[in-house]
Amino acid sequence: MNQWFYRLSLRQRLRISVLMLTVVSIALTGIMSYWIAFRSTESEAFISSQNTLNKSARVLDEKFRHIIISTSSMMLSDPFKNAMEDVFANNSASYYTRLSSLQTPLAQMKLIEPSIQSVLIYTPVGEMYATNDLRNGQVRFKDTIFANYLNTTERVVWLKDHEDALFLGKTRVISLIMKPVTDADVRDVYVVVNVKEDAISSVVTDGLLDKSTNYYLISSNGETVLPLSSQTPPFQSDSSFLEQLQSQDRGFFKHDIAGKKYLVNYSRLTMADNWMMVSVQTQSDLLHQVNRIKTITLWIMLCCAVLAFILSNVISSFLLKPLHKLQGLMKKVEQNNLDVRFTSKYEDEVTQVGLKFNRMLEQISSLIEDVKEAEYEKRKMEVKALQAQIDPHFLYNTLNTIIWKSETSQNRDVTEMITSLSLLFQFGLNGGNEMTTLAKEIDHVRQYLILQQKCYEDLFEYSIELEDESLLDIPVLKIILQPLVENSILHGFQSMDGKGNIHISISGSEDVLILQVEDNGEGMDVATVDIDMRSEQSAHKSYALRNVYGRLRLYYGNKADISLNSEPYVSTTVKLTIPLTGE
């Protein structure tokens, strides 16, 4: 470590020292600010959450109290008292009379407290309930969860969230079980009030709770009484968490669950003393604002470090500016930019190195141009050699056909073939120019197809489709369609039983010209042919595609390309894409 530090320049050591001093100073200030903000935020969050939770618990208690009062008021009505007197006397004869008279008090209960879903009065002489509530006759009262609470000494018992089994509809409810308030000493009589779960949830959540905190209504053993949050309580099987909840009626504490810190507030209900509301918030969520302070501090520290770096570097950068400039030029040269040159108003050693650098670039540029010219000539010679390999074979077949037709007195065909051959040579030679027009290229391939139809009678038919006649004047490389058509005839149709078909389509846009030759021949192995076409040297004897591809790349560069597609005896397509401006 020491040897590394000693090898540094003075500028580098100064830069490191300034940076370290700046970073340490700002880091100490930021850590103290973060710690103070953390403590303050945590304390305020506990108090604020506890106040909100207490308010929600009071609202829920008030709702439960109102339901109990509504039920008690119903019990004080004359129809209920008369029904209890019949129960005391074990008189079941007037059951329907008492059921009818109870409809008004039961309806008043729902009117006073809309959260009530249904009410059932269980007695030994029969069950009484609102007739518009559909009783589930297949379920006996003592076969439900209410049977577990019938022998309790408490007059009021609240049951946690469950599915209503007494009435049809399978509604989620919270149930209140009350023993009757009456002068008659009746036994085995219970009033069950089913309260809508969503009504109780809305009382607790609407406008009172912080949506970023998870709230739970649980029993003393940790079971969820009412699902206020979509998340499963993280403390459900944590005995130490539940023990802290039993210490007092309300309060707050911090607790670790699965290695994650939570801030917990709780408040016990008075109308259901074994139920309590609990809010759980992760410490990371609580400290979101504090973390913003930490982030801002880190940014300030980073900015100050950058400023210190700049200030420590200004003088040294000024002195070494020519060297930095030379270094930048070298990086551009690495990216193949050889047009850069070093200039400086100074006459020091760095300037001398820069001038030698310029001389080296000039020599490299000259050598590259020489190599490009030699390579260009080499490619032209290769293209001419490939053309020479194609032309004699075609001329030999054509002349043999002319001789045969002359001997068989087919003078008209002989005349047409000689005319086509003459036009073919005229278009092909093109005055020694490599570029021709699209119109002449089309005429060249048309004459070639006429000759081949004469040589191979009934072998194929052809068609030429031109999208727009304005394309005819576009300059293109000569003899690029003929090799493709030759491939279709010699390799596509030779082993076919039926007649072949060649379709040439020509289209264009603002940027490119598309020439496409399609046939229904025996097809090709596209992957193998494509690799062979793009390789500079190949062991295969088919030169047509490689010839066209090489010439396109020579004259148009990477903007021109050939794509192949083949489905044997259905469609084999060779598509040429040529830019309207060549390289």
C-alpha positions in Angstrom: 0.0 0.0 0.0 2.8 2.4 0.9 4.7 1.6 -2.3 1.6 2.3 -4.3 1.2 5.7 -2.6 4.8 6.6 -3.1 4.5 5.9 -6.8 1.7 8.5 -7.2 2.5 11.9 -8.6 2.2 15.0 -6.5 -1.0 16.0 -8.3 -2.6 12.6 -7.5 -1.6 12.7 -3.8 -3.0 16.2 -3.4 -6.2 15.1 -5.1 -6.6 12.1 -2.8 -5.9 14.1 0.3 -8.5 16.8 -0.5 -11.1 14.2 -1.4 -10.6 12.2 1.9 -10.8 15.4 4.0 -14.0 16.5 2.2 -15.7 13.1 2.4 -14.9 12.5 6.1 -16.2 15.9 7.1 -19.4 15.6 5.2 -19.9 12.0 6.3 -19.7 12.9 10.0 -22.1 15.7 9.6 -24.5 13.5 7.6 -24.4 10.7 10.2 -25.2 13.0 13.0 -28.1 14.6 11.1 -29.5 11.2 10.1 -29.3 9.9 13.7 -31.2 13.0 15.1 -33.8 12.8 12.4 -34.2 9.1 12.9 -34.9 9.4 16.6 -37.3 12.3 16.2 -39.2 10.6 13.3 -39.6 7.3 15.2 -41.0 9.0 18.3 -43.4 11.2 16.3 -44.5 8.1 14.3 -45.3 6.1 17.4 -47.4 8.9 18.9 -49.2 9.7 15.6 -50.0 6.0 14.9 -51.2 5.4 18.5 -53.6 8.4 18.3 -54.9 7.2 15.0 -55.3 3.6 16.3 -57.1 4.8 19.5 -59.5 6.9 17.4 -60.2 3.9 15.2 -60.7 1.6 18.3 -63.2 4.2 19.8 -65.1 4.4 16.5 -65.4 0.6 16.4 -66.4 0.4 20.1 -69.1 3.0 19.5 -70.3 0.9 16.6 -70.5 -2.3 18.8 -72.2 -0.3 21.6 -74.8 0.9 19.2 -75.5 -2.6 18.0 -75.8 -3.9 21.6 -78.1 -1.0 22.4 -80.3 -1.7 19.4 -80.5 -5.4 20.4 -81.3 -4.5 24.0 -84.0 -2.1 22.8 -85.6 -4.9 20.8 -85.5 -7.1 24.0 -87.4 -4.4 25.9 -90.3 -4.4 23.4 -93.6 -5.9 24.3 -93.6 -8.5 21.5 -90.2 -9.8 22.8 -91.5 -9.9 26.4 -94.7 -11.7 25.4 -92.5 -14.3 23.5 -90.4 -14.8 26.6 -93.4 -15.4 28.8 -94.5 -18.1 26.4 -91.0 -19.6 26.6 -91.2 -19.5 30.4 -94.6 -21.2 30.3 -93.3 -23.6 27.6 -96.3 -22.6 25.4 -95.6 -23.3 21.8 -99.2 -22.9 20.6 -98.9 -19.1 20.0 -95.5 -19.4 18.3 -96.7 -17.9 14.9 -98.5 -15.1 16.7 -95.3 -14.2 18.6 -93.2 -14.5 15.4 -95.6 -12.2 13.5 -95.5 -9.6 16.3 -91.7 -9.6 16.4 -91.4 -8.6 12.8 -91.8 -4.9 13.6 -89.0 -4.8 16.4 -86.7 -6.8 14.2 -87.3 -4.4 11.2 -86.7 -1.4 13.5 -83.3 -2.9 14.5 -82.1 -3.0 10.9 -83.5 0.4 10.3 -81.7 1.9 13.2 -78.5 0.0 12.6 -78.1 -0.8 8.8 -75.0 -2.8 9.4 -77.1 -5.6 10.9 -77.5 -8.5 8.3 -79.9 -10.8 10.2 -81.2 -11.6 13.7 -82.1 -15.0 15.1 -83.8 -15.5 18.5 -83.3 -19.1 19.5 -85.8 -20.5 22.1 -86.9 -24.0 23.2 -90.3 -23.4 21.7 -88.9 -22.4 18.3 -86.6 -20.0 16.4 -87.8 -16.4 15.7 -86.4 -14.2 13.0 -87.4 -11.7 10.3 -89.4 -13.5 7.7 -87.7 -11.7 4.8 -84.4 -13.4 6.0 -84.2 -16.8 4.4 -83.4 -19.3 7.2 -81.2 -22.2 6.2 -83.4 -25.1 7.3 -80.6 -27.7 6.8 -78.5 -26.3 9.6 -79.5 -26.7 13.3 -78.6 -23.8 15.6 -76.7 -26.0 18.0 -74.7 -27.6 15.1 -73.0 -24.2 14.3 -70.1 -22.4 15.9 -72.6 -20.7 18.2 -72.9 -23.9 20.2 -69.4 -23.3 21.7 -70.6 -20.1 23.4 -74.0 -21.2 24.7 -72.9 -22.2 28.2 -70.8 -19.1 28.9 -71.6 -16.9 31.9 -71.1 -13.7 29.9 -74.3 -12.0 28.7 -72.6 -10.5 25.6 -70.2 -12.5 23.4 -68.7 -11.3 20.0 -67.7 -14.0 17.4 -65.0 -13.3 14.9 -65.5 -13.1 11.1 -67.2 -16.2 9.7 -69.6 -17.3 7.0 -73.3 -17.0 8.1 -74.5 -20.6 8.3 -78.0 -19.7 9.8 -79.3 -17.9 6.8 -79.0 -18.4 3.0 -76.5 -16.3 1.1 -73.2 -17.3 2.7 -72.5 -13.7 3.8 -69.4 -12.9 5.8 -70.5 -11.6 9.2 -69.4 -10.8 12.7 -71.8 -12.2 15.2 -73.1 -10.9 18.6 -74.6 -13.5 21.0 -76.7 -12.0 23.8 -78.7 -13.6 26.6 -82.2 -12.1 26.9 -83.0 -9.0 29.0 -86.4 -10.0 30.5 -88.3 -10.3 33.8 -89.1 -13.9 33.1 -86.4 -16.4 34.2 -86.1 -18.1 30.9 -83.4 -20.6 30.1 -81.6 -21.7 26.9 -82.7 -18.5 25.0 -80.1 -16.6 22.9 -80.3 -13.7 20.5 -77.8 -13.9 17.6 -77.2 -10.7 15.7 -75.2 -11.1 12.5 -73.3 -7.9 11.5 -72.1 -7.3 7.9 -68.3 -7.7 7.7 -67.8 -5.1 5.1 -69.9 -2.6 7.1 -67.6 -3.0 10.1 -64.5 -2.8 7.9 -65.6 0.4 6.3 -66.3 1.9 9.8 -62.7 1.3 10.7 -60.9 2.1 7.4 -62.8 4.9 5.8 -60.9 8.1 6.3 -59.3 7.1 9.6 -56.3 4.8 8.8 -53.0 5.5 7.2 -53.0 3.3 4.0 -49.3 2.7 4.2 -49.7 0.9 7.5 -51.1 -2.6 7.9 -54.0 -2.8 10.5 -55.4 -5.9 12.1 -58.3 -6.7 14.4 -57.2 -9.7 16.4 -58.2 -11.7 19.4 -56.0 -12.3 22.5 -54.6 -15.5 21.1 -53.5 -13.7 17.8 -56.3 -15.0 15.5 -57.6 -12.5 13.0 -61.1 -11.4 13.9 -61.7 -9.2 10.9 -59.5 -9.0 7.8 -58.7 -5.2 7.6 -55.5 -5.9 5.5 -54.9 -8.1 2.5 -51.6 -9.2 4.0 -51.3 -12.1 6.4 -50.3 -10.9 9.9 -46.5 -11.5 10.3 -46.9 -12.1 14.0 -49.6 -14.8 13.9 -47.4 -17.6 15.4 -45.0 -15.3 17.4 -45.6 -15.9 21.1 -43.3 -13.2 22.3 -45.2 -10.7 20.2 -48.6 -11.7 21.7 -47.2 -11.6 25.2 -46.2 -7.9 24.7 -49.8 -7.2 23.6 -51.2 -8.5 26.9 -49.1 -6.2 29.1 -51.6 -3.3 29.0 -54.7 -2.1 27.2 -52.9 0.2 24.7 -49.3 1.2 23.8 -46.5 0.7 21.3 -43.3 -1.2 21.0 -40.6 -2.3 18.5 -40.4 -5.9 17.5 -38.2 -8.1 15.2 -40.0 -10.6 13.0 -37.9 -12.8 10.8 -35.0 -10.4 11.0 -37.2 -7.4 10.0 -37.9 -4.5 12.4 -41.5 -3.4 12.9 -43.1 -0.6 14.8 -46.2 -1.9 16.6 -49.2 0.1 18.1 -52.1 -1.6 19.8 -55.4 -0.7 21.5 -57.9 -3.0 23.2 -61.6 -2.6 22.6 -63.9 -2.0 25.6 -67.1 -3.6 24.1 -65.1 -6.8 23.2 -62.3 -6.9 25.8 -60.6 -9.9 24.2 -60.3 -8.1 20.9 -57.7 -5.4 20.0 -56.7 -3.4 17.1 -53.0 -3.6 16.0 -51.1 -1.5 13.5 -47.8 -2.8 12.1 -45.4 -0.7 10.1 -42.0 -1.7 8.9 -39.2 0.6 10.1 -38.0 1.0 6.6 -41.4 2.5 5.5 -41.4 4.8 8.5 -38.0 6.1 7.8 -38.7 6.8 4.1 -38.5 10.6 4.7 -35.4 10.1 6.9 -33.8 8.1 4.1 -34.4 11.0 1.8 -32.3 13.1 4.1 -29.6 10.5 4.0 -29.8 10.4 0.2 -29.6 14.1 -0.1 -26.6 14.1 2.3 -24.9 11.5 0.1 -25.5 13.6 -3.0 -24.2 16.7 -1.2 -21.1 14.7 -0.2 -20.7 13.5 -3.8 -21.0 17.0 -5.2 -18.5 18.4 -2.7 -16.1 15.5 -3.5 -16.4 16.3 -7.2 -15.9 20.0 -6.5 -12.8 19.2 -4.5 -11.6 16.9 -7.2 -12.0 19.7 -9.8 -10.3 22.3 -7.7 -7.3 20.1 -7.0 -7.1 19.2 -10.6 -7.3 22.7 -12.2 -3.7 23.7 -11.9 -2.2 20.4 -12.9 -4.7 20.0 -15.8 -3.7 23.5 -17.0 0.0 22.5 -17.1 -0.6 19.2 -18.7 -3.3 20.4 -21.1 -1.2 19.7 -24.3 -0.5 16.1 -23.1 -4.2 15.5 -22.4 -5.0 16.8 -25.8 -2.6 14.4 -27.4 -4.0 11.6 -25.3 -7.5 12.4 -26.6 -6.3 12.3 -30.2 -4.8 8.9 -29.6 -8.2 7.6 -28.3 -9.8 8.9 -31.5 -7.2 7.1 -33.6 -8.1 3.9 -31.6 -11.6 4.4 -33.0 -10.3 4.4 -36.6 -10.4 8.2 -37.0 -7.1 9.0 -38.8 -8.1 12.5 -39.8 -7.2 14.1 -36.4 -4.1 16.3 -36.1 -2.3 17.7 -33.1 -1.9 21.5 -32.9 -0.4 23.6 -30.0 0.8 27.1 -29.5 3.5 25.9 -27.1 6.9 24.7 -28.3 7.7 22.3 -25.5 8.6 18.6 -25.5 4.9 17.6 -25.7 4.5 19.6 -28.9 7.5 17.9 -30.5 5.9 14.5 -29.7 2.6 15.7 -31.2 4.3 16.7 -34.5 5.9 13.3 -34.8 2.4 11.8 -34.1 1.0 13.8 -37.0 3.7 12.6 -39.3 3.0 9.0 -38.3 -0.7 9.4 -39.0 0.0 10.8 -42.5 2.2 7.8 -43.3 -0.5 5.4 -42.0 -3.2 7.1 -44.1 -1.1 6.9 -47.2 -0.4 3.2 -46.7 -4.1 2.5 -46.1 -5.1 4.2 -49.3 -2.5 2.1 -51.2 -3.9 -1.1 -49.7 -7.5 0.0 -50.6 -6.6 0.7 -54.2 -4.7 -2.6 -54.5 -7.7 -4.5 -53.0 -10.2 -2.7 -55.2 -8.2 -3.7 -58.3 -7.9 -7.3 -57.1 -11.7 -7.5 -56.6 -12.3 -6.1 -60.1 -10.0 -8.7 -61.6 -11.8 -11.5 -59.6 -15.2 -10.3 -60.9 -14.0 -10.3 -64.5 -12.6 -13.8 -64.1 -16.0 -15.0 -62.8 -17.8 -13.4 -65.7 -15.3 -15.1 -68.1 -16.2 -18.4 -66.5 -19.9 -17.9 -67.1 -20.0 -16.4 -70.6 -18.2 -19.2 -72.7 -20.6 -21.9 -71.3 -23.7 -20.0 -72.3 -22.3 -19.0 -75.7 -21.4 -22.6 -76.4 -24.9 -23.8 -75.7 -26.5 -21.0 -77.7 -24.3 -21.5 -80.8 -25.0 -25.3 -80.8 -28.7 -24.6 -80.7 -28.4 -22.1 -83.6 -26.5 -24.7 -85.6 -29.1 -27.4 -84.8 -32.0 -25.2 -85.8 -30.2 -24.1 -89.0 -29.7 -27.7 -90.0 -33.4 -28.4 -89.3 -34.4 -25.4 -91.4 -35.9 -23.5 -88.4 -34.8 -20.3 -90.0 -37.1 -18.0 -88.1 -35.9 -19.3 -84.7 -32.3 -18.9 -86.0 -33.0 -15.3 -86.9 -34.6 -14.5 -83.6 -31.7 -16.2 -81.7 -29.0 -14.3 -83.6 -30.9 -11.1 -83.0 -31.3 -11.8 -79.3 -27.7 -12.8 -79.0 -26.6 -9.6 -80.7 -28.7 -7.5 -78.4 -27.5 -9.5 -75.4 -23.9 -8.8 -76.3 -24.7 -5.1 -76.9 -26.4 -4.7 -73.5 -23.8 -6.7 -71.8 -20.8 -4.8 -73.2 -22.5 -1.5 -72.4 -19.6 0.5 -73.9 -17.2 -0.9 -71.3 -19.1 0.7 -68.4 -19.9 -1.3 -65.3 -23.1 0.7 -64.6 -26.2 0.6 -66.8 -29.9 1.6 -66.5 -32.6 -0.6 -65.1 -34.3 -0.6 -68.5 -31.2 -1.9 -70.3 -30.7 -4.5 -67.5 -34.3 -5.7 -68.0 -33.8 -5.9 -71.8 -30.5 -7.8 -71.2 -32.2 -10.5 -69.1 -35.2 -10.7 -71.4 -32.9 -11.4 -74.4 -31.2 -14.1 -72.3 -34.5 -15.7 -71.4 -35.6 -15.7 -75.1 -32.4 -17.5 -76.0 -32.7 -20.0 -73.2 -36.3 -20.8 -74.2 -35.1 -21.6 -77.7 -32.3 -23.8 -76.3 -34.6 -25.5 -73.8 -38.0 -25.7 -75.4 -41.0 -26.2 -73.2 -38.7 -26.2 -70.1 -40.0 -22.9 -68.5 -42.1 -19.8 -68.9 -41.2 -16.3 -67.6 -42.8 -13.0 -66.6 -41.4 -9.6 -65.7 -43.3 -7.3 -63.4 -42.3 -3.6 -63.1 -44.0 -1.7 -60.2 -43.3 1.8 -61.7 -41.9 2.8 -65.1 -40.2 5.7 -63.5 -37.7 3.2 -62.1 -36.4 2.4 -65.6 -33.9 5.3 -65.6 -32.3 4.3 -62.3 -28.6 3.4 -62.7 -27.8 -0.2 -61.6 -24.8 -2.5 -61.9 -25.0 -4.5 -65.2 -25.5 -8.2 -65.5 -27.0 -8.9 -62.0 -30.3 -10.5 -63.0 -28.9 -12.8 -65.7 -26.8 -15.0 -63.3 -29.9 -15.5 -61.0 -32.1 -16.5 -64.0 -29.4 -18.9 -65.2 -29.4 -20.5 -61.7 -33.1 -21.1 -62.0 -32.8 -22.7 -65.4 -29.7 -24.9 -64.9 -30.3 -25.9 -61.3 -34.0 -25.5 -60.7 -35.7 -27.0 -63.7 -33.4 -29.8 -64.9 -35.0 -32.5 -62.7 -38.6 -31.3 -62.9 -41.4 -33.3 -64.5 -43.6 -30.2 -65.2 -42.9 -26.8 -66.7 -40.9 -24.3 -64.7 -41.9 -20.7 -64.1 -39.6 -17.7 -63.6 -41.1 -14.5 -62.2 -39.0 -11.3 -62.1 -40.5 -8.5 -60.0 -39.0 -5.0 -59.6 -40.1 -2.4 -57.1 -38.5 0.6 -55.3 -38.8 3.2 -52.6 -37.1 6.5 -51.8 -34.0 4.7 -50.5 -33.7 1.2 -52.1 -34.4 -0.7 -55.3 -35.6 -4.3 -54.9 -35.1 -6.9 -57.6 -36.6 -10.3 -57.0 -36.3 -13.5 -59.0 -38.7 -16.3 -58.1 -39.0 -19.8 -59.6 -40.8 -23.1 -58.7 -37.8 -25.3 -59.2 -36.3 -27.9 -56.9 -35.0 -25.3 -54.5 -31.8 -25.1 -52.5 -30.4 -25.5 -49.0 -30.7 -21.8 -48.0 -28.3 -22.0 -45.1 -25.5 -23.7 -47.0 -25.9 -21.6 -50.1 -26.0 -18.4 -48.1 -22.7 -19.3 -46.3 -21.1 -20.2 -49.6 -22.3 -17.0 -51.2 -20.8 -14.7 -48.5 -17.4 -16.5 -48.3 -14.6 -15.2 -50.4 -13.3 -18.6 -51.2 -15.4 -21.7 -51.6 -14.9 -25.3 -52.8 -18.2 -25.3 -54.7 -18.3 -24.8 -58.4 -21.4 -22.5 -58.5 -20.2 -19.0 -59.0 -23.5 -17.1 -59.9 -24.7 -16.0 -56.5 -21.2 -15.4 -55.2 -20.4 -13.3 -58.3 -23.5 -11.1 -57.9 -23.0 -10.8 -54.2 -19.3 -9.8 -54.6 -20.1 -7.2 -57.3 -22.9 -5.7 -55.2 -20.6 -5.4 -52.2 -17.8 -4.0 -54.4 -19.9 -1.2 -55.9 -22.5 -0.5 -53.1 -20.8 -1.6 -49.9 -22.7 -2.9 -47.0 -25.9 -1.1 -48.1 -26.6 -3.8 -50.7 -27.5 -7.4 -49.8 -29.0 -10.6 -51.1 -31.6 -12.7 -49.2 -32.6 -16.2 -50.0 -35.8 -18.2 -49.4 -36.7 -21.7 -50.7 -39.6 -24.1 -50.6 -38.8 -26.9 -53.0 -41.1 -27.1 -56.1 -43.2 -24.3 -54.7 -41.2 -21.0 -54.5 -37.5 -20.3 -54.5 -36.8 -16.6 -54.2 -33.6 -14.6 -54.6 -34.1 -10.9 -53.4 -31.6 -8.2 -54.2 -31.7 -5.0 -52.2 -29.8 -2.2 -53.8 -29.4 1.4 -52.5 -30.3 4.2 -54.9 -26.9 5.8 -54.1 -23.8 3.6 -54.2 -20.5 3.8 -52.3 
